Amino acid sequence: MMVKMYSSFRSILFLRNKSLFPAFLLLAISFSSSAQDDVKKLKILSIEELMNIKVTSVTKGAQKLTEVASAIQVITHDDIMRSGATNIPEALRLSPNLQVAQINANQWTISARGFNTVFANKLLVLIDGRTVYTPLFGGVLWELQSVLLEDVDRIEIISGPGGTLWGANAVNGVINIITKRAKDTQGLYASASGGNFLKHSLGNFLRHSYSARFGNHIGEKFFYRVYAQTSDRNSTTLPDGTPNQDSWWTSQAGFRMGMYPTTKDVITVQGDVYQGSKRTKPQRSPFDGQNIVGRWTHTINEGSNIVFQAYYDRYWRNDPGTADQQETFDLDLQHRFAIGKIQSVLWGLGYRTVHDEVTNRTDFAGLVPANRTMPLYSGFVQDEISVRDNVKVTVGSKFLDNVFSGFEIQPSLRAAWTLRPNATLWGAISKAVRAPSRFDVDYRLPIQPQPPTVPSVIGSTNFDSEKLYAYEFGYKVQPNRNLSLSLATFYNEYKDLYSVELIPGTMTYLIQNGSVAETWGGELSGFFQALKVWRIRGGFTYFTKNLRAKPGHDQDPSYLGNDAKHHLVLQSILDLPLNFKFDLIARYLDYIPASFATPRVPEYCTFDARVAWNYKNLEIALAGQNLLSKEHAEFGSQKIPRSLYGKITCRF
């Protein structure tokens, strides 16, 4: 049904035919008489403005960044625009509490606080309330998440468990990508870019990316925007210097509507449709998908509201060995109310069903059964108590029931002590779970049952949830108006982690919960206003771990995490005279140890640079990524090349 709803919209999507993109742009320009006359200038936010940013990911209610009892980073819209990032994974590199590694031209592995592998399955990712974590393998298909960066309001990144509110799989962190309201994106935006990693129709050397968005309103209670974008990316490099077969292209279009029928009600409807293809040996692998989200927010009174959300999400991928189609339908209700003047209670209920259909094209490896329907029932309650004027305690728990491991409880206790208006001490104790994925339970290599004397790997119907018990402590301080610092430390205990073990007396390897681990470290981040026109942001992360087999189990669990000990990110944002801007991003990542599945990745240091010039509604920019060396590896053996591109942007 939803596919049919999108069919007319999808028919105008330019997809591989670039000639239709200018038609979209001309259509938008033809209506631009109702657009805003003045462009919203990208400016450097002051430290006070940054610290007063309201975040919602920790308690699902607006809180000042300085008062949140959690290790949270915020990447603002301006940070992204001044970085030269071309997609969401590149934008996430700006967060020092994330390890972002590009595997090839179309795949990334992203994690917080360790366990960064091809199947990074302990980080929950949401886009405007829609979960993009897939229960197929327990991770995110980053090549499918093509968000228009111009419309991103902010990205909130929690390192540490968020299971109390967000549920299963918010183990090591939560990434919440929040786009702007339709009323905040009025007018016309259009951009075109080309470079050596973005393919252009002139040939293989140049690569391209186009995007356009138009927003308008009808009266004072209905706002809307529509957008379209396309990009085509070059291949990475193999260790011997030859091009890898991993180039890819994607096109996407979408809309968002904001309706305000009364002063107490807000209705939001938004959706996307996309299609693309990535090169794989020996052929190309197409993919497509659609999603639609509806949200109603009703304010009862100050401190009390109801939010109801529903979404449908579908994607399809056709890889050489297998094809996968997944449909998700989700309902979520939450209610916040106050008890007196010292308590704010938030509770909610949720239902999600995921239907996954896999086509195994060979007998070598696949999932059995091929199709599964996976319902998930959830509820949560959280109570924020003001013990004193400067001390808040938050206690709560998430309850969920899933098709693989049954009933789960994820409690947490958080406390924040505001020592003075610009200094907060906080601590937390939490439990979180990573629910089993289909790869844990249904995997078969080979697909057909084999005699005990034939080597094989099989999933286990007894595979249980992986469990985390987390202990966190942090301090946030703004010693003066030009400097803000945040320190978070953590100690994590993991139980029942993934393992693949030989069944005694056979050649069959069974997927089990045979590993345990302890991890610990610290995250330091901050902002420094060096001059009125110059701000520096960034941070440093230290991480270490102890992975081992459980007593009675015999296997090497080192493949569970390809993690660096040290990680440093610095971003410099500088406004120059004559409407010029000069921005730098420096990144350092310690070496990644080898495992039996992946080779050792040497440490690397690199930087990105961006120079831009503005004239009224026009911006011309030149950006370079990974500039310090011709190429370097970030995960595995593929080399990520140095890239240069130019970009022209118009905002009306």
ZAMARGU-4260 file (C-alpha; in steps of 0.2 Angstrom, whole numbers, plus 5000, padded with zeros to 4 digits):
<rodrens>
0) 5000/5000/5000 | 5014/5012/5005 | 5023/5008/4989 | 5008/5013/4979 | 5007/5029/4989
5) 5024/5034/4983 | 5023/5028/4965 | 5018/5045/4958 | 5031/5054/4969 | 5044/5042/4964
10) 5040/5044/4945 | 5047/5062/4946 | 5063/5056/4955 | 5077/5059/4943 | 5087/5044/4948
15) 5100/5040/4935 | 5094/5053/4923 | 5102/5069/4928 | 5093/5079/4915 | 5077/5079/4926
20) 5086/5087/4940 | 5087/5104/4932 | 5068/5102/4929 | 5066/5101/4948 | 5076/5116/4951
25) 5067/5127/4938 | 5051/5121/4946 | 5057/5127/4963 | 5063/5144/4956 | 5046/5147/4947
30) 5038/5147/4964 | 5052/5157/4973 | 5043/5173/4973 | 5036/5168/4990 | 5053/5163/4996
35) 5062/5173/5010 | 5071/5189/5003 | 5086/5187/5014 | 5097/5172/5016 | 5100/5166/5034
40) 5118/5169/5036 | 5128/5155/5043 | 5137/5162/5059 | 5149/5157/5072 | 5138/5153/5088
45) 5145/5161/5104 | 5149/5149/5119 | 5134/5155/5128 | 5123/5151/5113 | 5131/5134/5111
50) 5129/5130/5130 | 5110/5135/5129 | 5106/5123/5115 | 5091/5112/5121 | 5094/5094/5118
55) 5080/5080/5119 | 5089/5064/5117 | 5093/5060/5135 | 5076/5063/5143 | 5065/5065/5127
60) 5062/5083/5135 | 5071/5099/5131 | 5086/5101/5143 | 5101/5113/5142 | 5116/5105/5136
65) 5126/5110/5151 | 5113/5102/5163 | 5111/5085/5155 | 5117/5070/5166 | 5125/5061/5151
70) 5140/5061/5139 | 5132/5070/5125 | 5139/5079/5110 | 5130/5091/5098 | 5135/5094/5080
75) 5125/5109/5075 | 5119/5114/5058 | 5133/5127/5056 | 5146/5114/5061 | 5141/5103/5047
80) 5140/5117/5034 | 5157/5123/5039 | 5165/5106/5038 | 5163/5102/5020 | 5155/5085/5024
85) 5145/5078/5010 | 5135/5065/5019 | 5130/5059/5037 | 5145/5048/5041 | 5157/5062/5036
90) 5147/5074/5047 | 5148/5061/5062 | 5167/5063/5060 | 5165/5080/5069 | 5160/5071/5085
95) 5175/5066/5096 | 5165/5052/5105 | 5162/5042/5089 | 5175/5031/5080 | 5170/5033/5061
100) 5179/5022/5049 | 5176/5021/5030 | 5177/5004/5024 | 5175/5008/5006 | 5167/5020/4994
105) 5149/5016/5001 | 5151/5008/5018 | 5156/5014/5035 | 5158/5007/5052 | 5153/5019/5066
110) 5153/5016/5085 | 5154/5024/5102 | 5165/5016/5116 | 5171/5002/5106 | 5165/4986/5097
115) 5168/4995/5080 | 5167/4981/5067 | 5158/4978/5050 | 5143/4974/5060 | 5144/4988/5073
120) 5128/4983/5082 | 5128/4992/5099 | 5124/5010/5093 | 5106/5015/5090 | 5103/5028/5076
125) 5087/5038/5073 | 5082/5051/5060 | 5068/5062/5066 | 5061/5048/5077 | 5063/5034/5064
130) 5074/5020/5069 | 5086/5015/5055 | 5095/5001/5065 | 5091/4985/5056 | 5088/4968/5065
135) 5095/4959/5050 | 5113/4960/5056 | 5110/4972/5071 | 5117/4988/5063 | 5115/5003/5051
140) 5115/5002/5032 | 5124/5019/5031 | 5123/5019/5012 | 5104/5020/5013 | 5104/5035/5024
145) 5105/5050/5012 | 5099/5065/5023 | 5100/5082/5015 | 5113/5091/5026 | 5106/5108/5023
150) 5090/5103/5032 | 5099/5095/5047 | 5096/5106/5063 | 5108/5096/5074 | 5114/5079/5078
155) 5114/5073/5096 | 5126/5060/5100 | 5125/5051/5117 | 5140/5040/5121 | 5134/5027/5134
160) 5118/5017/5136 | 5101/5025/5132 | 5091/5009/5133 | 5079/5017/5147 | 5070/5028/5134
165) 5076/5021/5117 | 5075/5002/5121 | 5085/4987/5114 | 5101/4991/5105 | 5105/5008/5112
170) 5119/5000/5121 | 5135/5010/5118 | 5126/5025/5112 | 5112/5034/5103 | 5114/5045/5087
175) 5098/5056/5085 | 5098/5066/5068 | 5085/5080/5070 | 5080/5090/5054 | 5073/5107/5054
180) 5054/5111/5054 | 5046/5115/5038 | 5043/5133/5044 | 5062/5135/5047 | 5066/5130/5029
185) 5056/5142/5019 | 5063/5148/5002 | 5074/5140/4989 | 5090/5131/4992 | 5101/5124/4977
190) 5118/5117/4976 | 5130/5108/4964 | 5147/5101/4967 | 5160/5091/4958 | 5177/5084/4961
195) 5188/5069/4960 | 5178/5058/4972 | 5161/5065/4966 | 5158/5059/4948 | 5153/5071/4935
200) 5146/5067/4918 | 5161/5074/4910 | 5170/5058/4914 | 5178/5047/4926 | 5189/5060/4935
205) 5175/5072/4940 | 5162/5067/4952 | 5146/5076/4956 | 5132/5080/4968 | 5117/5090/4966
210) 5103/5095/4978 | 5088/5107/4979 | 5075/5111/4991 | 5060/5123/4991 | 5049/5128/5006
215) 5033/5138/5007 | 5017/5140/5017 | 4999/5142/5015 | 4992/5154/5027 | 4999/5154/5045
220) 4996/5136/5050 | 5002/5126/5036 | 5021/5125/5030 | 5029/5113/5018 | 5045/5109/5009
225) 5051/5097/4996 | 5068/5092/4991 | 5078/5081/4979 | 5097/5076/4978 | 5108/5065/4969
230) 5126/5060/4970 | 5139/5049/4962 | 5155/5043/4970 | 5171/5036/4964 | 5179/5020/4969
235) 5192/5018/4983 | 5209/5010/4980 | 5215/4992/4983 | 5232/4989/4992 | 5241/4986/4975
240) 5235/5003/4969 | 5222/4998/4957 | 5204/5005/4958 | 5192/4995/4969 | 5175/4989/4962
245) 5164/5000/4975 | 5159/5016/4966 | 5140/5020/4970 | 5127/5032/4966 | 5111/5037/4975
250) 5096/5049/4972 | 5083/5054/4984 | 5068/5065/4986 | 5056/5069/5000 | 5044/5081/5009
255) 5040/5088/5026 | 5024/5096/5031 | 5021/5106/5047 | 5003/5110/5053 | 4997/5120/5068
260) 4978/5118/5069 | 4978/5126/5087 | 4990/5134/5098 | 4992/5118/5107 | 4994/5106/5093
265) 5008/5102/5080 | 5006/5089/5067 | 5021/5084/5056 | 5021/5072/5041 | 5037/5069/5032
270) 5043/5055/5020 | 5057/5050/5008 | 5059/5039/4993 | 5076/5034/4986 | 5085/5023/4974
275) 5103/5019/4970 | 5116/5006/4965 | 5133/5002/4971 | 5146/4992/4961 | 5150/4975/4968
280) 5160/4961/4960 | 5155/4955/4947 | 5140/4967/4944 | 5131/4982/4952 | 5119/4980/4967
285) 5104/4991/4966 | 5094/4996/4981 | 5078/5007/4984 | 5067/5012/4998 | 5053/5023/5005
290) 5048/5029/5022 | 5034/5040/5029 | 5032/5047/5047 | 5018/5056/5055 | 5019/5064/5072
295) 5006/5073/5083 | 5011/5083/5098 | 4998/5090/5110 | 5002/5102/5124 | 4991/5100/5139
300) 4999/5113/5150 | 5016/5119/5155 | 5026/5103/5159 | 5013/5091/5152 | 5011/5085/5134
305) 5006/5070/5123 | 5016/5064/5108 | 5010/5050/5096 | 5020/5044/5081 | 5018/5032/5068
310) 5030/5027/5054 | 5032/5015/5039 | 5049/5011/5032 | 5054/4999/5018 | 5071/4995/5010
315) 5076/4983/4997 | 5094/4978/4992 | 5100/4966/4979 | 5118/4960/4982 | 5127/4947/4972
320) 5124/4933/4984 | 5107/4938/4992 | 5093/4950/4991 | 5084/4957/5006 | 5068/4967/5008
325) 5063/4974/5025 | 5047/4982/5030 | 5045/4991/5047 | 5029/4998/5055 | 5030/5007/5071
330) 5018/5015/5084 | 5024/5025/5098 | 5015/5035/5112 | 5022/5045/5126 | 5015/5056/5139
335) 5023/5068/5151 | 5015/5076/5166 | 5021/5084/5182 | 5018/5079/5200 | 5019/5094/5211
340) 5033/5106/5208 | 5047/5093/5210 | 5043/5078/5199 | 5041/5076/5180 | 5035/5059/5175
345) 5037/5052/5157 | 5029/5036/5152 | 5026/5028/5135 | 5021/5012/5125 | 5027/5006/5109
350) 5024/4992/5096 | 5035/4988/5081 | 5034/4974/5068 | 5048/4971/5056 | 5045/4959/5041
355) 5061/4953/5033 | 5062/4943/5017 | 5079/4936/5011 | 5082/4928/4995 | 5097/4916/4996
360) 5104/4915/4978 | 5117/4902/4982 | 5119/4887/4994 | 5135/4894/5001 | 5128/4905/5015
365) 5112/4913/5020 | 5097/4914/5032 | 5085/4900/5037 | 5070/4903/5037 | 5071/4915/5023
370) 5057/4926/5029 | 5053/4932/5047 | 5041/4943/5055 | 5048/4951/5071 | 5036/4960/5083
375) 5042/4970/5097 | 5032/4977/5112 | 5039/4990/5123 | 5035/5002/5137 | 5045/5014/5148
380) 5043/5025/5163 | 5055/5038/5169 | 5053/5050/5184 | 5064/5066/5186 | 5065/5072/5204
385) 5071/5089/5209 | 5079/5083/5226 | 5085/5101/5229 | 5085/5117/5218 | 5102/5111/5211
390) 5101/5092/5212 | 5090/5082/5200 | 5089/5063/5201 | 5081/5053/5186 | 5076/5035/5188
395) 5067/5024/5176 | 5067/5008/5166 | 5062/5001/5149 | 5052/4985/5147 | 5052/4976/5131
400) 5047/4959/5123 | 5055/4953/5107 | 5054/4937/5097 | 5071/4930/5100 | 5076/4933/5119
405) 5059/4937/5126 | 5056/4949/5140 | 5070/4962/5145 | 5071/4975/5158 | 5083/4990/5156
410) 5084/5001/5172 | 5094/5017/5175 | 5098/5029/5188 | 5105/5046/5184 | 5109/5061/5195
415) 5115/5079/5191 | 5122/5092/5204 | 5123/5109/5198 | 5138/5116/5208 | 5136/5133/5201
420) 5127/5141/5186 | 5141/5135/5175 | 5147/5119/5182 | 5138/5102/5183 | 5143/5086/5191
425) 5134/5070/5185 | 5134/5051/5187 | 5124/5036/5180 | 5122/5018/5183 | 5113/5009/5168
430) 5109/4992/5161 | 5106/4990/5142 | 5104/4975/5130 | 5108/4971/5112 | 5094/4960/5106
435) 5098/4945/5095 | 5098/4949/5076 | 5094/4937/5062 | 5112/4934/5059 | 5114/4927/5077
440) 5099/4915/5076 | 5096/4911/5057 | 5113/4911/5049 | 5118/4895/5040 | 5135/4891/5031
445) 5131/4881/5020 | 5113/4883/5019 | 5109/4865/5019 | 5111/4854/5034 | 5128/4845/5034
450) 5134/4829/5043 | 5145/4832/5058 | 5160/4828/5049 | 5158/4843/5036 | 5163/4860/5042
455) 5148/4872/5045 | 5142/4887/5055 | 5125/4889/5062 | 5115/4901/5072 | 5107/4897/5088
460) 5089/4898/5093 | 5095/4899/5111 | 5106/4915/5108 | 5102/4927/5122 | 5103/4946/5122
465) 5120/4954/5125 | 5120/4964/5141 | 5129/4979/5147 | 5131/4986/5165 | 5138/5004/5164
470) 5145/5016/5177 | 5148/5034/5171 | 5154/5049/5179 | 5156/5067/5172 | 5159/5085/5174
475) 5154/5100/5164 | 5161/5117/5167 | 5162/5134/5158 | 5176/5143/5167 | 5174/5159/5157
480) 5163/5166/5143 | 5176/5160/5130 | 5179/5142/5136 | 5168/5127/5139 | 5174/5109/5144
485) 5166/5092/5147 | 5174/5077/5154 | 5165/5060/5154 | 5173/5044/5161 | 5165/5026/5160
490) 5168/5008/5166 | 5157/4995/5156 | 5154/4977/5160 | 5148/4966/5146 | 5140/4949/5148
495) 5134/4935/5136 | 5144/4943/5121 | 5144/4935/5104 | 5155/4920/5100 | 5157/4906/5087
500) 5163/4890/5095 | 5166/4872/5089 | 5154/4859/5095 | 5165/4846/5103 | 5167/4830/5092
505) 5160/4839/5076 | 5166/4851/5063 | 5151/4862/5066 | 5153/4879/5074 | 5138/4886/5084
510) 5135/4905/5087 | 5134/4907/5106 | 5135/4919/5120 | 5153/4914/5125 | 5162/4930/5128
515) 5163/4944/5141 | 5172/4960/5142 | 5176/4975/5152 | 5180/4992/5144 | 5185/5009/5152
520) 5190/5026/5146 | 5187/5044/5146 | 5180/5058/5134 | 5186/5076/5135 | 5178/5089/5123
525) 5176/5108/5123 | 5173/5124/5114 | 5185/5139/5114 | 5180/5156/5107 | 5198/5162/5102
530) 5191/5178/5094 | 5174/5185/5090 | 5176/5177/5072 | 5186/5162/5077 | 5180/5146/5087
535) 5188/5130/5090 | 5179/5114/5095 | 5184/5096/5097 | 5189/5083/5109 | 5200/5068/5114
540) 5194/5050/5118 | 5204/5037/5127 | 5197/5019/5126 | 5204/5002/5131 | 5196/4985/5134
545) 5198/4967/5140 | 5189/4954/5129 | 5190/4936/5134 | 5180/4920/5133 | 5168/4915/5147
550) 5174/4900/5158 | 5170/4884/5149 | 5171/4892/5132 | 5186/4891/5120 | 5187/4905/5107
555) 5196/4921/5103 | 5184/4936/5104 | 5196/4949/5097 | 5186/4951/5081 | 5172/4958/5091
560) 5180/4976/5091 | 5192/4985/5079 | 5195/4999/5091 | 5209/5012/5093 | 5214/5018/5110
565) 5217/5036/5106 | 5206/5048/5095 | 5207/5066/5093 | 5196/5078/5083 | 5198/5097/5081
570) 5188/5109/5071 | 5192/5127/5067 | 5179/5139/5061 | 5185/5156/5055 | 5177/5171/5047
575) 5188/5182/5037 | 5186/5199/5029 | 5177/5202/5013 | 5165/5188/5016 | 5178/5174/5016
580) 5177/5159/5027 | 5191/5147/5031 | 5188/5131/5040 | 5200/5116/5046 | 5196/5099/5053
585) 5211/5089/5060 | 5209/5070/5065 | 5220/5058/5073 | 5216/5040/5076 | 5228/5027/5084
590) 5232/5011/5076 | 5218/4997/5075 | 5225/4980/5080 | 5223/4965/5068 | 5211/4951/5071
595) 5209/4935/5062 | 5195/4944/5051 | 5204/4961/5047 | 5222/4967/5045 | 5230/4979/5057
600) 5227/4997/5052 | 5241/5009/5055 | 5238/5025/5065 | 5234/5040/5054 | 5233/5059/5055
605) 5224/5069/5042 | 5214/5085/5040 | 5200/5093/5029 | 5200/5111/5023 | 5187/5122/5016
610) 5187/5140/5009 | 5171/5149/5005 | 5166/5166/4999 | 5148/5173/5001 | 5140/5186/4990
615) 5122/5190/4995 | 5113/5173/4992 | 5127/5165/4983 | 5141/5154/4991 | 5156/5147/4982
620) 5167/5134/4991 | 5182/5124/4988 | 5185/5109/5000 | 5197/5095/5002 | 5196/5079/5012
625) 5210/5068/5019 | 5223/5081/5013 | 5239/5075/5022 | 5242/5060/5012 | 5237/5053/4995
630) 5227/5039/5003 | 5226/5029/5019 | 5217/5014/5026 | 5203/5017/5040 | 5196/4999/5041
635) 5203/4984/5032 | 5214/4985/5017 | 5205/4997/5006 | 5213/5014/5004 | 5202/5030/5006
640) 5209/5043/4994 | 5212/5062/4995 | 5198/5071/4988 | 5195/5089/4981 | 5178/5096/4976
645) 5170/5113/4972 | 5153/5118/4977 | 5141/5132/4972 | 5126/5136/4984 | 5111/5148/4982
650) 5099/5152/4996 | 5084/5163/4994
</rodrens>
